[in-house]
């Protein structure tokens, strides 16, 4: 029979965590930048490599690969430890960067981006999970807030950096820059990431079948959102087939996970109310955030006549709001221990920002547009990282990586779905409105070749209908997303605010939940005593579990 003994660690000092946190910030920056760095360089890249017809896959390849591997990294790192898995993720990311930098054609560039994504998906998940390993939930808010700030900075810095590389040393440096940064991240991981090892009663078995099925389901759903309404009609056999593949593979995945010894995404996670509601809200936040980020720069270039770099700069108010709200709310959570109010209010503010943006028109001043996008950013910043904290506070350390990865996975799926659906609806509405509004004298204008520079050269009688078509095709979509924010508010209202843990539990991983139940019936399982530190309120003995795979409210995983 396997014995299970709880081990609690005292709170680390800020000085001891700072070097580790700095190294994890570099790691997260690698992944975050590469989601946006090619946005301004892409036209030049595909032009040089003669691959305009494959342009979508340069972006989609990275997103698809990173989304698929998120739950895989989370579960494997729970079983094998964070450090070796994080080093593997960084190495894959750097290898993909080298392949992308040396790519002689568009096919090899896409291969490089897929390998980058296979590493990049782990960088974000493992960084968040590693902080959960060394910082108690009560103190973790300020760190999660700073991690959220990384994404805000990358969303602005990525396009600017990509444009600078393209106009300066060349777009390939958008890949080469990852090599020294990756080397620094690996060195910092080896030196600073020294976490207590989680002992295993037996060699963990990886859920390979579950990984394969979730890969099929994720690929199918992202292809539906990418191709639907653009490459193929929504009612085409290709899209219907992909939808069926998504449903079938998802059902098979659920069946496999219900019987796996170490499932990739344990289904009992969803029995925890805080996990289910937080994950659902994260998905809705992802739809709103990436739906806005993906197409507002295009709208700004058309409506305001600015170039790509200037459009990126005009997104700073949104990202500044996101950054500020993320940092401030994180610190308030650490100071007060209260967290439910911030994502709930954030969802409401996000809805207000979406509604306000939908009221803009082509004559609206730039400052008003920036103000409305800042409100949207504040709402998103109040919720995104706090939702991860809520999830991590729900589970013991033995399952925290899996839970973190699952939430991020669904948020990423939401981001992909949101950006793809917004893009599809926008494109369809734009084509219809251009056909309706362009005067007969503009019959020779190729609407598929409209660029901001070309539109600025058109006569007013043609230019104004085009600008109005862009405005009326895109901005009403933001109003349609307001109900998503309302649903998020309602869902988050049912979050149960439990005290944030003030210590970190180290668990011995037993053979399986079924074996653990047999060996340790509920009435004999050991419980942790109240171990609050620094005068802070600790968690009661009745709500914290010494068993691996057990939630803080007693549900088995």
MARZAFI-363914 format. One record per residue: x, z, y of N, C-alpha, C in turn; residue in one letter. Coordinates in pm, whole numbers, plus 50000, padded with zeros to 5 digits. Each point is the difference from the previous one (the first is absolute). Example, Ala and Ser with C-alpha at 12.3 -4.5 7.8 and 13.67 -1.06 7.14 Angstrom:
513195078049431499115000050119500905000050120A 499654992850105500825000650119499235007350109S 
REM end
This chain:
500845000049881499165000050119500885000050124X 499624992550097500784998950122499545010450101X 500935007350053499665009850102500084993450137X 499215005350089499974994750135500235011550097X 501014998750086500335010650093499994994550141X 499315006550092500014995550138501265004450072X 500464991950089501135003450085499644996850142X 500105009450091499694997550139501295000250079X 500114991250096501184999650086499625005050136X 500955006350065499755004750136500034988550096X 499495002450120499944989550099501394995950041X 500324987050003501294995450046500085001050151X 501215000850051500195000350144500014985850053X 499734998950130500004986950063501374993649988X 501055008250012501364994549993500294994349862X 499485006349894500274995149865499214987449968X 498844998350062499164988449972500384988150087X 500565002450119500254989450097500824988349944X 501155002449931500754988449948499204991949897X 499285006949912499174993049902498924992050071X 499355006250097498914993150069500524987850075X 501165001250062500574988750072500284988349905X 500525003149882500284989349903498714993649951X 498945008149981498724994449957499364991450110X 500235003750125499494991950111500644986249999X 501314999549973500694987149990499424991849886X 499725006749889499444993249884498624994250031X 499165007950065498664995250036500084988750102X 500965000950092500144989750102500334986549936X 500805000249894500314987649928498724993149955X 499115007649937498774994249947499054995950112X 499855008750101499054997350107500394987850082X 501274998650033500464988650080499754986849929X 500184999949869499914987349928498564995549977X 499035008050041498624995349999499704991550124X 500845001550105499704993350127501144991750056X 501225001749949501164993950066499964984749995X 499344994249900499974985549989498824993750074X 499145008050061498804994450062500344990250112X 501025003150081500394990950108501004989649953X 500725002849891501014990649951499424989749904X 498805002449950499464991949891499914985150031X 499514996050118499964985550026501364993249989X 501055006650050501354994449991500494999949856X 499735010849927500465001349862499434989049913X 498684998450002499384990049912500324985950046X 500254998350128500394986750047501374996049949X 500975009350006501354997049952500034997849849X 499155007449928500024999149854498974989949947X 499364992750090499014989749962498945005649907X 499415011250043499015006549913498765004650072X 499524992150096498825004150076498805002049907X 499894991749896498865001249910500045012749916X 501165006849994500125012649925500185012050094X 499714998150128500285010450099499295013249967X 498764999249956499235012149973500695009149900X 500684994049901500605008049893501245007750044X 500584996250112501145007850051499535014050038X 498795001150052499425013050036499275006149881X 499164991849935499185005149890500855004949884X 501114993249972500875004049889500505014250016X 500395003650122500495013650026498865010249986X 498864997050064498875009349995499515002149857X 499904989149926499505000949863500915008449913X 501304997250005500955007549916500035014750038X 500025003150130500085014050042498745007749963X 498854993550006498755006749965499945003149851X 500414990449917499965001949854500855011749956X 501205001250057500955010049948499765014050053X 499165001750101499825013450058499605010649897X 498914998049923499665010349901501045001449890X 500724989249970501055000749897501125009350045X 500474998150123501065008750052499555014550007X 498775002250044499535013850012500015007249867X 499514993549895499905006749870501385001649936X 500824989450007501325000849937500865010750068X 499885001250133500825010050070499535014249967X 498705001749971499535013049955500595003649863X 500194989849918500485002449864501525000749992X 500704991750077501464998849987500775005950116X 499335003850108500695005350117500074989750112X 500065004950124499944991050116501304992150020X 501165006849988501244993850043500364987249924X 500014999849867500364987649932499024988650027X 498735003450013499004989650024500134994750143X 500305008750096500194995650138501234990950013X 501075003449931501194991550003499704986449940X 499224999749892499584987249940499204991750100X 499075006550071499164992850098500844994250113X 500945007850051500874995150109500854988449950X 500525001149878500854989449944499214987049984X 498775001049951499164988149988499744993850137X 499735008550098499724995250135501214992550057X 501185005749983501224993650051500264987049925X 499804999949868500214987849922499074988950047X 498745003450024499064990150052500414995050137X 500565008850082500464996050133501144989949992X 500935002249908501144990749983499494986349953X 499065000149906499434987349951499294992750114X 499245007450082499324993850114500974994550101X 501085007350027500994995550098500724987449955X 500204998549870500734988649946499084988749955X 498685001750020499044990249949500264986050056X 500094990249910500224986250042498694992250009X 498935005649947498694993550008498925010750004X 498784995850023498895009450018499705007649871X 500244993749885499715006749872500885012249982X 501304998650030500915011449986499725010750106X 499544995950116499635009850102498835008549950X 499024993649938498855007349947500435009549888X 500914995449915500535008749894500655012450062X 500814997850103500645011250068498995009650059X 498954994750059498975008650059499255008149894X 499754993949884499335007349892500895011649951X 501294997349983500925010749958500105010750107X 500044995850126499985009650110498765009049990X 498844993949977498785007649989500005009749883X 500624995749889500095008749882500805012650031X 500944999050091500745011950044499315006950116X 499464992150093499405005750120498805008949972X 499214996749900498865008349966500425014049958X 501165001149937500495013149960500605007950114X 500564993150100500635007150110499025008950075X 498814994750026499005007850074499465011649917X 499654997149876499405010349914500985011349973X 501224996649962500975010149959500475008350117X 500044994250120500385007850118498955010850028X 498734996349993498945009850022499985010649892X 500214995949875499985009649889501205009450006X 501174994950043501205008450007499835011150103X 499364996950113499745010450099499075010649942X 499034995749920499095009549936500735009049902X 501154995349947500785008049906500775011450066X 500304998650128500885009850065499345007450117X 498884994950050499355006350116498605004349959X 499665012950014498645004449967498974992950086X 498774998949948498954992550070499745005650139X 500125013150018499735006050131500984994850106X 501244997349961501014995250094500164984849998X 499284993549912500244985749977499364991050104X 499035005250075499274991750094500914993350102X 500965007650056500854994250103500904989049943X 500405001449874500824989649937499164987649970X 498795002049952499124988649972499654992550128X 499875007750111499744993650127501134990950043X 501245004649980501164991750035500104987849908X 499625001649874499994988549910498984989650045X 498865004850049499024990750055500554992750121X 500845006950078500604993750117500934988649961X 500625000949882500874989349954499234986849989X 498805000649947499194987949986499594994550137X 499725009050094499644995550134501174992850066X 501195005949988501194993850059500294986649933X 499904999749866500304987749927499024988950035X 498755003550028499004989850031500324992750129X 500685006950093500424993650125501414994349987X 500905008149943501404995949992500214988349905X 499194999249892500174989249903499884986150061X 498874996850065499884986850062501054997250107X 500345010350079501014998150104501374997249938X 500325007649897501294998149933500064986449931X 498904996049937499964986949937500184988850099X 499375001350118500184989950104501414999650053X 500615011850016501385000550051500974993749900X 499835003049872500864993949898499834984850000X 498764995550008499734985649995500654992750116X 499915005750119500564993650118501485002650018X 500545009749925501415003550013500834996049879X 500405009949918500904996949887499334992149887X 498704999149999499324992549894499065008849921X 498924993949947498985007849930500505006749874X 501084994749942500515006149876500495014350022X 500335003450123500435013750029498855009949989X 498764995149999498875008949972500095005549859X 500724992949912500255004649863501345007249990X 501044994350061501335006049988500065014250056X 499205002950102500045013350062499615010949901X 499274996249894499575009949901501135004749909X 501074992249991501105003749910500715012650048X 500515000650127500635012650043499005011550008X 498764997250043499005010750005499705005349860X 499944990949902499785004249862501145008349946X 501234996250035501175007749956499965014150058X 499635001150127499895013250062498905008249931X 498884993549969498895007049935500395005049861X 500744991749923500445004349866500975011750011X 500954999150093500985010950018499305012950040X 499064998950094499285011950044499175005949886X 499414991549917499225004949886500885007649902X 501194994649973500925006749908500485013550054X 500225000750131500575012050060498935010550028X 498864995850057499045009750051498795002549910X 499634990149919498805001649918500365007149870X 500075013150007500325008249883498815009249971X 499074994649923498775007249970500135007049865X 499325011449984499985006549869499414990649895X 500654999249888499524991349892498775006149934X 499074991549963498825004549927500244998449851X 500125011149925500274998949857498824994349924X 500314993049893498974993849917500085005549859X 498835002749943499975004649861500364988749905X 499754987750039500344988649918500284988250091X 500604989649949500314988350081498714993550049X 499854998150132498764994250052499824985649952X 498764996449976499664986349961499374992850118X 500564988750036499514992450114498764992149961X 499044999650088498744993149976500164985150034X 500664992649910500284985950028498724991550002X 499075002949910498764992249996499195002150128X 499935012450046499315002850125500654992850116X 501354999650002500714993150107499694985150000X 499944994149880499714985749991498584996950047X 499055008449962498614997650039499785001750150X 500645010250059499825001950144500684988750078X 501084994449942500644988450063499074988050002X 499304997749888499064988949992498855002050099X 499435012150002498875002850088500394998750147X 501175005350035500454999350140500284985750041X 500694992649913500304986050032498724992150020X 499045002149913498744992450009499255003150128X 499905012950037499225003450119500684995150127X 501335000550005500714995250119499914984850009X 500054993149886499834985450001498594996150045X 499005007849960498644997450046499935000850151X 500615010550055499945002050145500884990050075X 501084995449938500904990650066499474985849994X 499474996049884499554986249980498534997850035X 499175010549989498574998550021499654995350140X 499254989350009499594994750129501054991950071X 501214999649946501104992450063500474989149905X 500785003849899500474990249902498854995149911X 499155009349959498844996649915498735005850061X 498894993449977498725005350046499665012849923X 499225008850064499665012749936499234998049869X 499254989149989499234997649877500714990649904X 501274997350024500754991049913500305006749866X 500234992349895500345005849869501255008750006X 500974996150085501245007850009499745014250051X 499225001150107499745013150058499105008349908X 498984993749943499135007349907500785004849879X 500914991549949500845004149888500905011850035X 500574999950121500855011150043499195012950015X 498784998950049499155011950013499695005849862X 499694991349905499765004749863501255006449940X 501164993950027501265005749949500245013850060X 499675001850128500165013050064499135010549933X 498734996649978499065009649942500405003649857X 500314989949919500345002449859501275008349988X 501054996250075501265007449991499855014250053X 499165002050101499775013550052499305008749896X 499004994449931499305007649896500945003349884X 500814990349960500975002649893501015010550043X 500424999550126500955009950052499405014049990X 498725001550039499355013149992499935004949855X 499714990849907499935003949859501365004449947X 501054992750038501345003549954500465013350060X 499735002050130500455012350066499315012349944X 498774998549952499275011549946500615005149870X 500844991749934500585004049872501525001350004X 500644996050110501465000350008500495014450009X 501165002749938500595013450006500455003350142X 500704990650065500445001550138499474988150080X 498735000250035499394988450067500624997250136X 499974987350037500554995850128499215006150115X 498694998849997499115006650095499015008149917X 500255012849978499095008149918498594999950059X 499034996649919498624999150050499465013450051X 500425011449943499515012750056500425002550145X 500954992350051500305001150143498724998650082X 499144990849956498804996950077498935010749986X 500215009849912499085011249992500245009950114X 501174999150060500315008550115499394993850126X 499085007250060499274994750115500934996150114X 500995008650028500894997250113500824987349976X 500424997849876500764987849969499134987750017X 498825000149941499134988350004499604996550143X 499605010050078499564997550136501164995650089X 501165006349983501164996350082500474985949967X 500014996549872500434986749959499024989450052X 498715002849990499004990750051500154998150151X 500225010950072500194999150145501284992550034X 501075002149923501254992850023499814985049984X 499204996049902499704985849981499294994350123X 499045007550055499274995450119500914999550122X 500895009850014500984999850109500904987749988X 500404996849876500874988549978499334986950040X 498714998649967499264987950037500014998350152X 499685010850073499924999150146501374997350062X 501025007049953501324998850060500584986049982X 500014995249878500654987149975499124988350041X 498695002150003499134989750054500284997750147X 500315010950073500304998950143501414994750024X 500995005849931501394996150022500224985449965X 499314995249898500254986549952499604989150097X 498965002350081499454989050079499925002550150X 500185012450044500025002350144501144992650071X 501224999549943501074992450068499634985250020X 499344993949902499564986250015498994998750113X 499065009450006499014999950107500685001450137X 500975009150011500695002250126500744987450046X 500644993049906500724987950037499054989350053X 498844998949938499054989950042499305003950130X 499495012150006499175003950115500825003050125X 501235005149982500795004150115501144990450032X 500254990549913501064990450026501415005649986X 500175011049927501335005949981500654993949878X 501345001349990500684995049883499985010449889X 500624996649885499935008849882500655013650027X 501174999950066500695012650028499185008750094X 499434994050102499195007650095498745005549933X 499424992349908498845004949926500375012349918X 501204999749941500475011849927500155012050091X 500514997850120500175011050095498655005650044X 498984991550009498685004650040499325008449892X 500575000149880499485008649894500605014050008X 500955002250092500655013150011499005011150031X 499004997950089499045010950024499295004749873X 499634990649914499345003949875500965008149913X 501234995149988500965007049915500465013150063X 500055000250135500345012550067498935010549978X 498744995850005498915009349970500065005049857X 500294991049908500125003849859501145009949981X 501154996950061501185008649986499745013850058X 499515000450124499775012950064499005008549927X 498884994049959498975007549929500515005149866X 500784991949930500525003949870500935012050013X 500904999750098500965011050018499295012750047X 499124998750099499325011850056499105006649895X 499214992049930499105005749899500785006449886X 501124993849962500835006049896500525013750039X 500425001450124500505013050047498875010350010X 498844995550043498875009250010499575005049862X 500054991149900499665004349864501005010549950X 501294997750024501015009749957499845013350072X 499584999550126499875012350078498755007949963X 498904993149978498725006949980499555000749855X 500494990849916499544999449863498654993349984X 499414995250108498714993049996500244985150004X 499324992549916500304985849992498774991049994X 498885004949957498824991549980499544993450130X 500115007150110499474995250128500714987450049X 501284998249966500774989150059499644986249944X 500004998149868499574986749952498524997250026X 499165010650001498584997850028499824995150143X 500645006950094499944995550140500704986650016X 501084997949925500734987450009499144988149960X 499215001749896499114989149957498994996850109X 499495010450067499044997850110500674992750117X 501215004350035500734993450109500334985649962X 500374997849875500294986449952498764991250016X 498835005249963498774992450017499724996850145X 500265009650089499814997650143500944989050049X 501265000349954500964989750039499594986249954X 499524999149876499534987149949498824994750082X 499065009050033498844995850078500414995350139X 500935007250063500454996250134500714986550000X 500844997749900500714987149993499024988549986X 498905002349928499024989349980499314995950129X 500105008250106499334996850127500874991650093X 501254997549964500914992650088499604985250006X 500424993450105499794985750015501254994050063X 500024987050017501234993350042500415003650142X 499095005350081500345003950137500385014750011X 499965007449889500345014250004501475001850036X 500325009650086501415002350037500815005149881X 501284997050003500895004249892500015015149983X 499995007350112500085014649991498805005849925X 498844993550013498825004949928500154997649850X 500524988349965500264997049859500995010149942X 501075003050075501005009549952499395014049986X 499135003750094499365013149991499125001449878X 499234989749970499125000449883500805000449869X 501084992149994500815000149879500735013449983X 500335006550113500625013449991499025009949939X 498724999050037498985008949941499914997649849X 500024987349960499984997049857501225006049930X 501184998850062501225005649942499945015149987X 499455006850102499885014549994499115004249882X 498904993149982499125003349889500674998349865X 500724988949983500704997749873501095010449979X 500755003150106501095009749988499535014049966X 498795003650041499485013349970499685001849852X 499834988849930499545001349862500964995849891X 500774989650022500724993549891500875009649918X 500925007150066500935008549926499375013349959X 499045005050077499345012549963499234998349869X 499474988149976499304997549874500965001349882X 501244995550015501005001849895500265014849977X 500105007750107500235014449989498865006849924X 498764996150028498855005949931500114997449850X 500364987749964500154996549859501105008249936X 501145001150066501135007449943499695014849985X 499215005650090499655014149993499025003049887X 499404989749944498995001849896500625001949862X 501244995149983500594999849866501345007349996X 500385003949879501285006649981501144989950007X 501225004850008501164991350020500184990049887X 499545003349880500224991249886499204987150008X 498964999750084499154988250009499944994550141X 500755006250094499864996350141500464985750027X 501024995249929500454986250019498944990149955X 499375002849888498944991349949498834999550097X 499585011750050498875000550093500344992950131X 501205002150052500434993450124500004984949983X 500534995649886500074985549974498614994049987X 499105007149935498654994749981499294998150134X 500135009950089499384998950132500594988450079X 501324998950000500654989050071499644986549940X 499854999749869499624987649933498654994950051X 499025008950001498674995850045499994996750149X 500815007050078500104996750142500594986150019X 501024996849919500634986950010499034989049955X 499225002849897498984990349958499004998050113X 499605011150063499094998950114500604991950113X 501295001950026500674992350105500014985249966X 500284996849876500034985949958498614993850009X 499005007549952498634995050006499564998350145X 500305010050084499584999550139500604988350075X 501324998349988500664989150073499544986449949X 499794998849868499594987249943498554996650039X 499105009849991498604997350033499844997250149X 500665008050085499934997450143500544986150031X 501114996449936500584986850023499094988849956X 499365001749884499114989749949498784998250090X 499385011250040498824999250087500384994350136X 501135004450052500494995150129500204984849997X 500694995349896500294985649990498724991949986X 499075004849919498744992849980499184999350129X 499885011350068499265000350126500684991450106X 501335000250003500724992350101499764985049983X 500084995249877499774985749975498604996050044X 499025008449967498614997050037499814999850151X 500555010150069499835001050145500734988950074X 501184996349951500744988950064499214987049988X 499414997849884499224987849980498774999750091X 499435011850025498805000750083500304998850149X 501135005550044500215001950143500944989950066X 500874993849925500924990650063499224988150055X 500294996150124499304988650059500374987049931X 499184989950021500254987049938501344994150043X 500435003450122501284994750050501185005649924X 499795010849922501095006149923500014995049857X 499334988949975499904994949863501334996949936X 501004997050080501324996849944500855012349974X 499515011950037500775012449981499955004349854X 501185002049942500105004549860499875015249997X 498855005249958499785014450001500855007449897X 500574992649903500885006449903501435001450052X 500274994350114501365000350056500045007350133X 499035008650025499955007350126501015011449998X 500934999950093500955010850019499805005550141X 500455012250027499855005350136500604990850107X 501184994449971500644991150097499184987350021X 499454994649891499204987850012498715002550077X 499375011549976498765003250069500235001550151X 501125005850038500305001850142500124986750074X 500354989449928500194986950062498704992050010X 498935004949939498744992650000499285001750134X 499174990550039499205001650121499005011449984X 499575005550112499135011849999498714997549923X 499464987950008498744997049931500125001149849X 501214998149950500245001349856500555013749965X 500875005350086500665012749972499015011649995X 499105001050096499075011350006499095000949877X 499424989049951499215001249876500815004749881X 501284996149995500855004549889500235015150010X 500315004950121500225014350018498745007949969X 498874995250044498745006949970499694999849850X 500364989249933499794999349855500855010349928X 501285001450042500865010249940499435013950023X 499555002650123499455013150033498765003149915X 499074990549995498745002449930500144999349848X 501084993849952500214999549855500625012849947X 500875006450080500745011649950499395013350041X 499775002250129499685013550047498715005749945X 498934992249978498815006149937500275005649862X 501034995149932500325005249867500375014850009X 500625004250111500365014150017498755008750008X 498944994850058498745007550003499445001649859X 500184989749917499515000849863500785010449918X 501215003650045500795009949928499685014350042X 499215001750108499645013450045499285008049891X 499064994149925499365007749891501005005749899X 501144993249980501015005449910500545013350053X 500195000750132500465012550061498945010949987X 498734996250015498915009849984499965005349857X 500164991149905500025004349858501185009449976X 501164997150062501165008749984499725013950057X 499345000750115499645013050058499115007849904X 499004993449945499085006749908500745005049875X 500864991449945500755004049880500905011950028X 500724999750113500945010750031499295013150036X 498734999150041499255012350029499825008649876X 500124993849882499825007349875501325004849940X 501114997950072501285005649956499925015249999X 500495006149893500035014549992501375004950050X 500005007050111501265004450060500505012649932X 500974998449910500615011249930501305003550070X 500475012449990501245003950067501174991349954X 500864996450092501204992449966501005009049930X 500624994849894500965007949923501205003550086X 500505012249985501175004550076501255000649914X 499874997049871501164999149911499864987649915X 501054996749927500014988349914500085004549856X 499124994949918499995003449858500824990149920X 500795004949908500724991549905499405002349863X 499574989349936499285001249874500794993949886X 499815005949883500544994149879498964990249946X 500404987649978499064989949953499795001549849X 498785002749961499665001949859499754986649934X 499715000349870499804987549927498854991950057X 498875005850014498834992850049498965010350040X 499034996250082498935009350036499265005549880X 499754991349901499255004649881500795010749926X 501334997649982500835009849931500095012850081X 500114998450133500115011850084498745008649991X 498854993649994498765007749988499955007649867X 500514993349896499985006549868500965011849996X 501194998350061501005010549995499695011550097X 499364996350113499765010050103498544999550043X 499135006749928498594999850040499835005750141X 498924996350068499835003850140500165014850028X 499505008449910500055014250029501405005949988X 500984992549939501345005449983501044993150086X 499604989850078500994992750079500525008850113X 501324999850022500575008250107499614994650137X 499905008850096499664996250137501095004950095X 500224992650107500955004450100499355010350091X 500765009750037499515009950094500104994650142X 499385007350092500064996250141501455001350048X 500604988850045501415000350040500184994350139X 499055002450089500144995150138501245005950064X 500664992350085501225004450066499844999250150X 500905006850069500084999650147498675004250063X 499315009149935498755004850056498854990449988X 500224988749934498944990249986499155003149878X 498804995750005499065002749893500364991849877X 500265006549887500344992949878498774996049923X 500214992849892498884995549917499685011049899X 498755002249976499585010749910500384996849857X 500105010749920500394998149861498994991849924X 498755000450043498964993049927499934985250027X 500784994950098499884985850033501264992249978X 501095006449960501244992749979500365000449853X 500354988849945500224998949857501474999449968X 500405006449892501374999149954500204988649904X 498934993449964500114989349901500244986650065X 500854992149937500194986350046498734992049982X 499784990650093498874991149985498685006750031X 500035012050054498765006950031499865000450151X 498824997050048499775000250144499915014350048X 500035001550132499965013550055498625006449986X 499014992249961498675005649978499645000849853X 500984997049914499805002449859499684988149913X 499994987950054499704988249918501264995049931X 499854996449874501144995049923500194985150021X 501274996150008500354985950012500704995349876X 
REM end
